[in-house]
Amino acid sequence: MLLAAAASLEARAAARARDGGTLRLAVVPEVRADRWGETPEGAVLRELVAAPLCRVEGSGRVQPVLASVQRTADGVSVVPRPGARFSSGALLGTAELAKAWARAVERSPVARAALGPVRELAPTLEQQSRGKAAGLLLPLAHPWPDLEVSLCHPALAPVLGDGGNDGVGPYAPDGAERARAVPAFPEGRPHPDGFLVSTLARRAAQRALETRSVQVLLGDGGEAAAPALFATYLVSRPQARPMVSLLEPRLDRPALVRSFVGGPAAAMPGLLPPSLGGPERAASAGGSPGRGSGTALLLYAADRPGQRAVAQRLQILLRDAGVSLRLGPRTPETLDRDWRAGQGDLALRSVLLPPVPAAALAVVLELAGDPGASSRRLAPGSLASSSTTASAAAGTGGRSTERSARSPCPARARGPRSAGRRAGTRGPDA
């Protein structure tokens, strides 16, 4: 009897944690506004209801989640996982994946860069969206060994429609601020029965964590559990390059990052050589800064307080240089559309960079807005001659005056034994 009792106690000690309860999350307003997961914190929150196709482990190995990628003679085939369903109940198939990517390409520069190696991307996705093949066939214009990693980016997480809520995730939305667990999620049912999101100001969110009214805080700018690159670039059109030259000697990048970028961050200027779009020469150390004239329009994402603060600082610096800089706040979707349509002279663009150098370089070139140049620089042989600088490109780009690298998930969690424990959430690594 003693042996039987001991055996049963041992089994109970090793048993799976009991399912149930509600996970309560606090997020700051800018995280809640990031419905497409374009910031590190937004990507963590969005992954709960719209998981990526795959995950990149610390070793670099790709772990399939919603689809597997198979190499073919002409390219790759992306095969959706059988049984994966959107929160609306629709099955994730080849046609649905093609339509989701077509919408993502119109909205996100990262999605365009990740799928940039695909030959005739738009016609390919259009054709596949009408078919019923078992896999999405992607012919490649040139060899791209990092494509599997690129496809794991949150920007390519499949969703139905334009709302961004109908994805395939461990939870399904149950109202504006709630979600319920999905037992049939391919990776298994999550332990909590659901989660509840509270949108709070930064101080109120931190107080809620300290008083244990929430278990997780996203967006407090605290120290992060894992490193990754979330980079902000100032991109410019050819006619605005003289204004960027006026900014260079006036701009204190480290001070700008310390003042306006939340979380661990660093300024990383000028790591790309001129052949890949970097500055022609370093800014002169001595002499008085030059002056100019004229007006320019700077576009920035209105829902990013950090971008607004940086834009206002750039406005002051250019005013001191004799240039009138007008600020144009946009929603992230409108910003991308207007910039591609030719509006604005300068723009602040923030992106989560892929965790491999060549794919990160592709994003930087996409932000520069020259598809022809991107194709030439990423063609066979081009990357081999710049392998050293390509790794640096993961965090910086040419013609940018403010850049930052910070963690993908600055989430703080309150556990029963430790105050302020970092949440074990998963984000893109770099």
Helices and strands as residue ranges (DSSP letters): H 2-13, E 22-27, H 29-33, H 40-47, E 54-56, E 62-64, E 67-71, E 75-80, H 94-107, H 109-114, H 121-128, E 136-139, H 147-150, G 154-156, E 159-160, E 166-167, E 171-173, E 178-181, E 194-199, H 202-210, E 216-218, E 230-236, G 238-240, H 241-247, G 248-250, H 253-260, G 274-276, E 295-301, H 305-320, E 324-330, H 332-340, E 346-352, H 357-368, H 371-378, G 384-386, H 387-392, E 411-413, E 421-422
